[in-house]
Amino acid sequence: MKPRSKKLLERAVSAMVAAIDVYNKPDFQYRAESFTILALNAWELLLKAKWLELHHNRLSSLFVRQGKGGKHPRYKRTRSGSPFTHSLDYLVKKLTEQKRIDEACRRNLEALTELRDTAVHFYHPSPKLVESVQEIGMAAVRNFATAVHDWFNEDLSRFNFYVMPLTFVQPPQLVKAIELNKSEENLLKYFQQLVQECDKPQSISAGSSPPYSVAVNIEVRFVGSKAVSGIPVRFTTDPNALTVQLTEEEFRDRYPWDNEELTNQCRKRYADFKVNKEYHKLRKSLETNPRFALERRLDPEKPRPKKMFYSTAILDELDRHYQKHKASQRTTTS
């Protein structure tokens, strides 16, 4: 027969899978709140599973006693008459005292509880809290998987918990300035204090990050790739668009030619090419499009001098204005 601790462990994992599933669904109004409720429920079941294991699966070890102990202890009862079980706060406190719970994990659960209480008893009033839910929630999932492995030697990779960081990232939005009221400011300060008191939040991509954390920073990087599965990124002159910074290697890969090399490429490619006013005018007009060209500083620390670099894609546009050499045409058609 399966021990009670194992049964509770299975229910805890199911609750966390449900929390992740809710957050991974298309956006809806009660998304973040639903996640915090289910995630904290998962943690409470996990803590009770660990408590039962430590107390030889004795169910009464979870019950809240009334009065002094004796041969026939009395337990606090619910409205229906069922015994009250110890709260999450009680279990966290006791397991922390027994060195079973890491301090960063304890603080993360404290923050997650505050988010849950705000959601259940009122609501998350400000979109500013979305980022906190992401960082605290991501750490809660990561800590949960670590604790399940440490306490019960169970591997949760079969549930694809690793997809969580990607689905937690929301696309950048243009929003007007949001003024926080006093209670919202206090809540955000409270979260920041929990993180700061337990050192800085760890990046999930950091190889040396500790197994438990209060909050997790989510970092998205765009990496040049020719893979079919790569996410396409479009260059734009929109000043309000998301800024994407290329490394030196990535920049030279995308913009390999300076003006001299572009001219050489044109001479090789076109039979009627001439470096004249018409060419300079055409080239200048294409330089305004980041798909074809991009200006950069030669010294990052100084505003000058600058130099224009060109993408190979500029040839697609120049093909419309010049006649290719026959050799180039054969290469293109073959």
N, C-alpha and C positions, 0 to 999 in steps of 0.2 A: 504494500500500500504506500502511495506517495506521501511523504511527510508534509505537514501543513506549511512549513517554510517554503517548500518547493512550489506548492500550489499558489501561495501568495506571490512568489517570485514570477510565476507565469502570468498572473494577473497584472503585476506591476509592469512587466514588459509589454503586455497587450495595451495597457493604458498609455504608455509612452509612444508606442507605434500609432495609436489613435491620435495622440497629440500632434505628432509629426504629420500624419495624414491630413489632419484638419488644416495645418499651416501650409501644407504643400498644395492644397486645392486652390482654384482661382479665387481671387480676392473677394471677400464679403465683409460686412460691417463688424461682425463679432469674431473675427478671425483671431486676433491677438489675444483677446480675452479667453476664448475657448482653449487656445493652446496653454495659457498659464494655468487654467483650472485643471486640465487633464494632465499636464506635466507634473504639477504638484501632487495630484492624486497618485500618479505613478511612483513618485518619490516616497509618499507616505506608505504605500503598500510595500515598497522595497525595504524601507526601514523596519517595518513590522515583520517582514520575512527574516531579516537579519536578527531581530530581537528574539523571534521564536527559535531560530537556530542556536543562538547563544543560551537559551533557556530550555534546551532539550525538547523543543516543540510543545512546551506546556502552554496551552491556550490561555490559562488564567493569568499568565505572566503579563499579558497585554491588557488585562482588565484594571480599571481604576477602582481602588478600594475606598470604602467609607468607614470611618471610625478606626479604632485601634485593631491591630492584628490579633488573631486568635486561631483556635482550631477550626472555626467556621467563619471565615472572613465574609464581610458583607461588601457588595460591589455596587457602585453607582449605576443606575439604570436609565435607559432612554424612555421616551414616551410609551413605546410598545413593550417595555419590560426587558429588552435585551441589555446585556452589560455594556457600559461605556468602555471603549478602548482608549489607550493612551494617545494623546495628540501628537502630531508631527513635531511640534516644538519640544515636547517632553522627550521624545525619542532622540531628536537631534542633540539635545543637551546631554542626555545620559551617554549616548554613543561617542560624543565629543570628549566627555570626561574620561571615557575608557580608551581614548586614542584610536577609536575605530573610524572616525570621520576627520578628514583633513580640514584645517581652518578655512582655507579658501572655499571648499565645498560648503561648509557651514554658512559662510557669508553669502554665497550664491543662493542657498535655500532661503535665507532670511530675505534677500531681495525678491526672490520669486514669490515668496509668501505675501510680501507687501503688494506686488503686482496682482496676485490672485484676490487678495482682500479688496483692493481698489475696484477690481472688475466685478466681483460678486456683490459687494455692498453698495457700489455706486457705478462708476464707469470710468474708462480712461478718457479724460476730457480733451487731451491735446495730442495732435499728431507728432509732437516732439517726443512723446513717450514711445513711439514706434521703434526708434533706434535702441532705446533701453531694453525693450522686449526682445529685440533681435540679439543683442549682446548677452543679456542675462539668460535668455532662453537657449541660445546656442551652447553656452557653458553648462547649463542644466542637463542638456542631452548628453554632452560629452562627459560630464562628471558621472551621469547615470550609467553609461556604458562602461566606464572605468570601474565604478563601484561594483557592478554586476560581475565583472571579470575578477576583481580583487576578492570579493566576498564569496562568490559561488563558483568561480572558475568557469563562467559561461561566456561564450563568444557571441556577440550580437551582430556580427558582420552580415549574417544571413538576412537581417532585416534592412540592409542598405541604409544604416544610420548615416553613412558618409555622404548621402545626397543632401543632407540638411543644410550645410553651409551655402550651397548654391541657391536653394529655394528660399533661404532666409533673406537673401539680398534683394532689395527692391530697387527698381530703376530710379535714377535721380529724377526728381520732379521740381518744376518751377513753382514755388509757392511764395505768397506774400509774407512779409514779416509777421511772425506769430508772437503775440504777447502772452506770457504765462501769468496766471494769477498766483497768489501767494502759496496756496497749497500745492500747485504744480511745481513751483520753484523748489519748495521744500522737499518734494518727492524726488526730484532729479538730484538735488544736493545730497540727499540720503543715499542714493545709489552710488554717486561719485565718491562719497566718503567710505562706503563699504569697499569699493575697489582700491582706493588710495591706501587705506589702512592695511590692505593685504598685498601691497606692491601693485605694479601696473598690470592691466589686463594683457594676457598673452595672445599672440597671434597663432591661429590654428595651424599656420604653415611653418611655424618655428620648430625646428627639429629638437631643440633643447627645452621646450616648454614643459612645465611641470604637469603631472597627470591630472590635477584638479585646478580649477580656476573660478574666480568670481564672475568674470565676464570675458567674452572672447571677441577680439577685434576681427572683423571680416574684411579682407583685403581682396579686391578684384584687380587682376592685371591683364592687359591686352598683350598677347604675344603673337608676333607675325607667324603665320602658318599657311601652308598650301593644302592642308588636309581638308577633305570634303566636309568633315564634321565641324570645322571651325566656324565661329560666329562671325558673320560679316560686319565690318565697321565702315561707315561712310564718312568721308571727310566733308566738312562743311565750314562755311564762313560765319555761321550763326554765332554771335558772341555769347548767347545763352546756352550753347550746347556743352555737353560734358567734355572736359579737357582730358586728352589722352597724350601722355608724354612718351616719346620714343627714346630708347637707348641709342647710344652712338652706333652700335652695330645694326640695330633695326632701322635707323634713319638712313644709313648708307646703303642698306639693302633695298630700301624703298626709293631712295633718291640717289642713285649711284653716279650721276653725271653732273659736272659743272658746265659752264657755258662753252668752254673750249671742247670738251668731250662731246657735248650735244652737237656741236657744229661738225665734228669729225664723223659722228654717226650719220648725220644728214648727208654729208658728202658721199659716204659709202652707200647709202640707201637710195638716194634720188639722182636721176639722170639730169634733171633740169634745175638742180639746187644752186642758188647763188646767195652769198652773204650780202644782202642789200637792204634798203630801207623797208621793202615789203616783208622780208624775213624778220627783221628786228621788230616791226610793228606787230606781226603775227605772234612772235614769241612773247612779246610784252603782254599781249592780250591773254595768252594762255597762262602766264605767270600768276594771274589773279585766282586761278583755280587750284586748290591744294591737291587735286588729283594729279595734276601735271607738274607742279613745281612748288617749292617751299623755300623761303629765305631763312637763313639761320646765322647766328653770331659765330664768328670764327673763334672768339674767346668768350665763353659763357659768362665771365665776370665783367665783361665790358660791352656796352651797347653797340660799339663800332670796333672793327669793320664788320660788315655783313656780306654774305655771299648767297647767290641763288643756286639751288640745286634742282635737278630735273628727274622726274620719274620716266621710266621707259614707256609708260602709258601715253606720254606726249606724242609719240610716233603715230599712234592711232589717229590723232587729230591732224598731224602734219601730212599724213597719207592723203588727206582730202585736198591738199593744196599743191602737192608735188607728184611728179611721175617717178615711179620706182625704176631702178635699173632692172634689166631683164633677169639678171641673176637673183635679185631680191624677190622678183615676182615668182620665179620658179621655186625658191625656198619657201615662200608663203603658201603657194598652192599645194606643194608636196607635203 
